[in-house]
Structures are given as structure tokens and as C-alpha cells.
Amino acid sequence: MVQFFSSPRFVFSAAAILRAVLLVYGSLQDAFSPMKYTDIDYFVFTDAARFISQSQSPYTRDTYRYTPLLAWFIYPTTWQGKWFSFGKILFAIGDIVAGWLILLILRSSGKMPKDRALKFASIWLLNPMVAQISTRGSSEGLLGVVVSALLWAVLSRRIQLAGLLLGFAVHFKIYPFIYATSIIWWLDEEHARGAPSIHSKTLYSRAIGFINSARITLVMYSLFTFTTLNSLMYYM
């Protein structure tokens, strides 16, 4: 086990094998069991993609309540045959990329040793519940990538990129908005620029000091991305 967690190759290979096994098992269960492995939402996604391929709105499919981007992402599922599982594979890859970002964050920002960081990342990568959710056809794996990348961008002080990712995440699904509060609170001068915080004595000075360039940049970029994507999708 010590050797296993000392090698990213072992951990990520195991994560990929776990998802591959579940994908194969899921196709067999769908074929031979009345209790289907594939999530009902995956059929909603693929139906929406099929309507797009026919130059119709994805919302022609009842209960489709997601951004049209999701239907575009899994457009290859409209090619039928084995391509039907393309979305599941994409979501599973998203799981693995999110795990890699977790490892990157723990190593770069958390300053953890490689083996310790791999153990924490394995809570996500080797978690059978996480793997099952994506291989059943849930799109949460894609959002996991975006949110993990958002955290990495903030901790790396790439504020413009963080704003773009936050705007995209909220467009994709509304609930990542809850992360904006903690990110904005964290972006004081000490964290945004590495400069020591200046503790003002008056409430007015503290309120004015709260508005800094990092917070303004994050808000402007996220609002621009969110508004642009919403307008574009509505127009299309």
C-alpha cells in the first residue's frame, strides 16, 4: 500500500480501471436486467442531443432543464451504436481530471508530500460512489472538474481565470454560486497579492478596504462569462 500511494501512475490507473469495469458492468446490466444501471437523466441528455442534431431546441425534450452546452458536449451520442456511451466516458474522464486537480492543489497550495496528497485524492478517485455516479450517466463529473479548477485558479491567484470558471460553473448549474461568497471573502490583500493585511480601525475604512482589485476582477469576469453564455444559448 505504501508503494501504491507513492505512485500517481498506480492510483490513476486504478481509478481508470474502476470506471472501465463499471462501464462494462453497466452495459451488461442494461442488456440483461429489468433494473437498469443507466441513470434516467442520461436518456434525457441524449434525447436533447438528438433534438439538437435535428436542428431543434434541446428543450423539446420534456424535463431537460440544463444548459444546451451539455447536449452539445455529448453530441456524438447521436451517432448511435457504441457512441451511446460517449457521454458516460466523458463524465468518467471528468472524474479523473477532477482528481488530478485535487492532487495538484494539495501539492502546490497545501504543500503536502506526494504520498499523503495521493491518499487524500484517492478519497475521490477510488471512491466507488463517485465512479458509479459518472458511469451511470450523471454530468456532475464535468462540474467537479470546473469547481476543482476554480479552486486551483483562486489559490494560484489567477483571478481572471477564476472569474471565467465561476461564471461558466454557474451557467452550467446554478448552485456553484454558493462558492462565490467564500472566494470573495478570502480574496483580501494578503491572499490576493501576498501582501500583509492592514487592519483599519474604523468600520468605514474596513468597508472601503473590502473593495479591492481582485474582488472587482472576479465579479466582473464571472458576470461577463455568465451573461455572455446565457445570452448566446438563449439566442441559439
N, C-alpha and C positions, 0 to 999 in steps of 0.2 A: 504493500500500500504506500509505503514511503517513496518507492521508486515511481509508482503510478502518478502520485501527485507532484512529483518533481519534474514531470514532462508534460508540457501543453499538448504535445502530439498524442499522448495516450488519452488524455482527458477529452480532447476534442474529437478524436477518433471514436471513443466510446459513445460520446454524445451523438455523433452522426449515425453510428450503428444502431443505437437505441431507436432513433427516429425512423431509420430504414426498416427495421424489424416491425415497428408499429404500423408503418405504411403498408407493408406486405400483409401483415395480420389483418389490418382493417379492410383491405380489398377482399380477402378471403371471407371475413365475417359478413361483409355486404353481399357477397355472392351466395352464401350458403345458410345464412341465418335470418330469421324474420326480424331480429333485433339488430338494427343497422349500426355500424360503427361511425359512419359519416354523420356529422352534425347537420341538422336540418337547415341551418343558416348557410352552409356551403352550397346547398342546392339553390338558395335564394341568390347567392353571389353569382353562381354560374348562369342562372337564368337571366340575371341582369346583364351579364357579359354577352349572352346570346342576343338580347334585345339591342345592345349597342352594335353588335356585328350586323344587325339588320337595319341600322340607321334609325333606331327608335330610342326613346328615353329609357334608362335603366329602371326608372320608377314605374314603368309599365308593369313590372313585376310587383305584385302585391307584397307588402311587408318589407320591401327593400327600403331601408332608411339610413343608408350610408352615403358617403361621397361617391360620385361617379368615378373618381380615381381608382377606387377599389375594384370596380368592374373592369376598368381598363388594365389594371395590373394583372388580372387573371384572364385576359383576353384569349390566350392560347387554349383555354379550356373549351372554346367554341369549335376547335378543330376536331373534336370528338376522339373516340378511341382512348388510348392511353394518356392523351393530353388532358383528360378529365381530371387527373390527379395533379396537374401542374400547380394549381393554387395551394394544395396541401404541401407540396415540396417547397414552394416559395415561402410559405409560412414557417415551415420547419427550418429552412435556412435562416430565416429571420431570427428564430430562437437561438441558433448557434452564433450568429453575429452579435446578438444582444449579450450573450455570454462572454464573447471576446471583448466587448466594450466594458463589461463589468470587470474583467481581468485587467484591462488597460487602466481603468480608473483606480483600482486598488493598488496597482503597481506604481502608477505615476503620481497620483494625488495622495493616496493613502500610504505610500512608501512601504508597502508590505513586501516581505520576502516572497519569491515566486511560488514556493510550495504552499505557503499559507494563503496567498491570494487565489491559487488554483482551487484550494479546498472550499473557499467561500463562493467562487464562481461555479463550482460543481453543484452547489445547492440549487442553482438554476439549470445548469447544463445537463445534469444527470437526474434531475427530478422527473419521475415518470408522469406526474400530473401535468407538468409544463409540456412535456413531449406529447402527451396524449391530446392536449387541447389543440395544439397546432396541427397534428397529423389527422385529427378529426375534421379539420377544415375551418377552425376559428382564426380570424385575422389578427388576434391580439399579438401574435408574434411580430408582425410588422410594426405595431405601435410600440412594442417593447424595444425594438431597435431605435426608433425615433426618440423615445424618452431616455434611453441609455445614452444615446449620442448627445442629447440635450444636456444631461448632467455632465458628461465629459467636456463639452464645449464651455459650460459655465465654469467648471473647475480649472480649465485651461485658460480662462479669461478671453475666450474667443466670443465676445459678446454679440457681434453681428451675426455670426453663425448660430449662436444660441437663440437669437430672436427669430431667425428664419425657421429653425427647427420647432420652436414653440408655436409659431403661427401655423406651421404645417400640421403639428400634432393636434392642435385644437380644431383645425379644419377637418382632419381625419376622423376624430371623435372628440366630443366637447369636453370630456372630463379631465384631460391633461391641463386644463386651465387652472386646476387647483394647485399645480406646481408653481405657477407664476408668483404666487404670494411669497412662498418661502425663498424663491430665487431672488426676487426684488429685495426682500428683507436682508438677504445675505450679501447683496452687492453694495456694501459700504466701501469707503475709500480703501480700507485695509485689505479687503478681499479682491476688489476690482483692480487695484493698481499695486497692491503690496505695500502701500504707504500706511504709516501708523494712523489710527483713528484719532480725530480731535474731538474731545468731548466738550461741547459747548455748555455754558451754564444756563442759558435761557431756553425756554420752550420754543420761542420763535426761531432762535438760531438753529436749534436742532431740526425744526421743521424745514427750514430753508436748506440746511445742510443735507437733508434726506434726498433732495433732488440733485443727483449728480449725473455726470455724462453717461456712465454705464447703465444706470436705470432708464434714462431717456432713450438711449440707443436700443436697449432690449425692447422697450414698449413700442417704439416706432417701427422697428424691423418686424416684430411679431404682428402688429396691427396691419402693416403693409402686406405681409405674406398672407395672413388670414383673409383680408379683404379682397386681395387680388385673386386668390384661389376660389373664394366663394363667388365672386363676380364672373370669373371665367367659366366655372362649372354651371352657373345659372344661365349664362349666355349660350353655352353649348347645348 
